[in-house]
Amino acid sequence: MATRAAMFTFSKFRYFPILKHRVAKFSVSSNLLNASALEPGYSRDPGEVFFKENVQTLLERLTGRDCDKVFHNRKLGERLEPPKYELLTQAEVDHVMAEMEVKLKRKLQMPPLLKERDPIKKIYSFNPELQGFDDSKYVFINISQGITNRNREVVVRDPNGVLREASWEERQRMCQIYFPVPGRKINVPKMFEEGNIQNCLDRDEFEFVLDRACAQFDPDDPEYISVTRKTYDFVDENTKYTSLRPTRHFGPMVLHLVLSKKMDNLLFHFINTKDIDAAANLVRLFHTVADDTSPTEVDEFQLIENYIQGPALKKPALELAWQSFLEIEKQRREVHSQQNNASN
Amino acid sequence: MLLKTEGIQLSFARSFAETTSDKVSTNSNPEELIVDEKNASKMRNRAIPVETSMKYLKSKGYSTTYGGDPVWVRYRRNFKGQFAPRTRKTCIRQDMLATGNPCPICRDEYLILDYRNVELLKQFISPFNGAILPTEKTGLCQTKQRELLVAILKAKDYGLITFDVPIREYDYSDYHKS
């Protein structure tokens, strides 16, 4: 305790009393479902899987890189300027392209898929002699520069004399006041309540919902997990993958579907759109997630075939789609070879 | 609104004078006001529900009046000189239009600025950079501009109007202790 007190005296800190009627808002969770990460059938802890290198590369390959979509004009209320045209040498062009690669990577950085965080329960001390010092609690935050908001000390003195670490909601609110994250509101927007999310999803505004959830919540926030899962499941049920495909949210969505064993719709979609690379990558991802193995088959067709015969859940539909794709492939090859013979 | 046409034309102010015959003939409905025909169209005391406004925006009357343009396009302000001053504080005083050239929203009583009336709100958002158009362009009076700002803010809060959210960047080391 003495060391911690010393730490606080050296660094700046500020406090302000929070009115009692607002205390309720911090402790009561929202009306969204608080499902744990493993409840709807996640086979593994997503936090373990998401950050692995091979998983990241597979997800990046699945997302692709549609530069037109990623670098689309964003309407941010700024004064518009006409486009600039420059004459560059090849070396300068290469330099600019390298810069664009970095920007692309930043724009396509995937929001982490994590399990729900545990509530903070740490109590520093209990001083019953301080009971009733005020009718509201005091919240203290360490506003020194050089620490991330995750590690920032936020401490609460309750009117009953308990000195404890602030809960996640209190932390987020205080950090947002002193170190605001752009796009984040102090009070949770009404868009994230039950009826209003559904309204947005029905209008196909998936990217908007997900972007806003990323800005508003941390990735291990129960509300964030609930909102993103709802969106991913809606997109999956209605097979509207194309709108999310070139965005940063496609990777986490695919991982969510693989972990909750719902990847067959997506595989069906890839086969129907003849995107065999993506289908093969999806199957490889499945094997990596399921038992950390990378499959030995080099041939992509064989890989997909084995998956459909083996672990697939929607076998009839997938087999039908696969057979029709193989026939079309065969016909295409025949026509191609005939053309080659004709030209020779 | 009850238009009193009793032989002689009563002036607006005189209409409020209570006579014994008034007390006998007035209805129990408190909303009905006694005005003369000239000022009937200037009354703005009716509270029109948002749903009516949303229906009006899809109606034939609206499309013939405004064409396909936003409601502020065909409005012209009256002022001396080249540069328009600030728009007036309000067009409506004491439930009546207090000006001969009211702003685009006040002049049409079926245009209600509400967070649910997204079709109307979007007409005041620039299609090029997503900013809310200033009164220099639209000609709205100051009270209506404030109502518009509140309605747009609320609509964005409810997710009825979409916009480009600032990109959130993550430091993976915060979430993955390797």
Chai-1 contact restraints between the chains, C-beta under 6 A:
chainA,res_idxA,chainB,res_idxB,connection_type,confidence,min_distance_angstrom,max_distance_angstrom,comment,restraint_id
A,F51,B,H176,contact,1.0,0.0,6.0,A-B,restraint_1
A,R74,B,D164,contact,1.0,0.0,6.0,A-B,restraint_2
A,K75,B,N129,contact,1.0,0.0,6.0,A-B,restraint_3
A,K75,B,G130,contact,1.0,0.0,6.0,A-B,restraint_4
A,K75,B,D164,contact,1.0,0.0,6.0,A-B,restraint_5
A,L76,B,D164,contact,1.0,0.0,6.0,A-B,restraint_6
A,G77,B,N129,contact,1.0,0.0,6.0,A-B,restraint_7
A,G77,B,G130,contact,1.0,0.0,6.0,A-B,restraint_8
A,G77,B,A131,contact,1.0,0.0,6.0,A-B,restraint_9
A,L80,B,F128,contact,1.0,0.0,6.0,A-B,restraint_10
A,L80,B,N129,contact,1.0,0.0,6.0,A-B,restraint_11
A,P112,B,Y175,contact,1.0,0.0,6.0,A-B,restraint_12
A,L114,B,Y175,contact,1.0,0.0,6.0,A-B,restraint_13
A,R150,B,D174,contact,1.0,0.0,6.0,A-B,restraint_14
A,P182,B,P166,contact,1.0,0.0,6.0,A-B,restraint_15
A,G183,B,V165,contact,1.0,0.0,6.0,A-B,restraint_16
A,G183,B,P166,contact,1.0,0.0,6.0,A-B,restraint_17
A,P189,B,D157,contact,1.0,0.0,6.0,A-B,restraint_18
A,K190,B,D157,contact,1.0,0.0,6.0,A-B,restraint_19
A,K190,B,Y158,contact,1.0,0.0,6.0,A-B,restraint_20
A,M191,B,Y158,contact,1.0,0.0,6.0,A-B,restraint_21
A,M191,B,G159,contact,1.0,0.0,6.0,A-B,restraint_22
A,N196,B,Y158,contact,1.0,0.0,6.0,A-B,restraint_23
A,N196,B,G159,contact,1.0,0.0,6.0,A-B,restraint_24
A,C200,B,G159,contact,1.0,0.0,6.0,A-B,restraint_25
A,E205,B,T162,contact,1.0,0.0,6.0,A-B,restraint_26
A,F208,B,T162,contact,1.0,0.0,6.0,A-B,restraint_27
A,D211,B,V165,contact,1.0,0.0,6.0,A-B,restraint_28
A,R212,B,V165,contact,1.0,0.0,6.0,A-B,restraint_29
A,C214,B,R168,contact,1.0,0.0,6.0,A-B,restraint_30
A,A215,B,V165,contact,1.0,0.0,6.0,A-B,restraint_31
A,A215,B,R168,contact,1.0,0.0,6.0,A-B,restraint_32
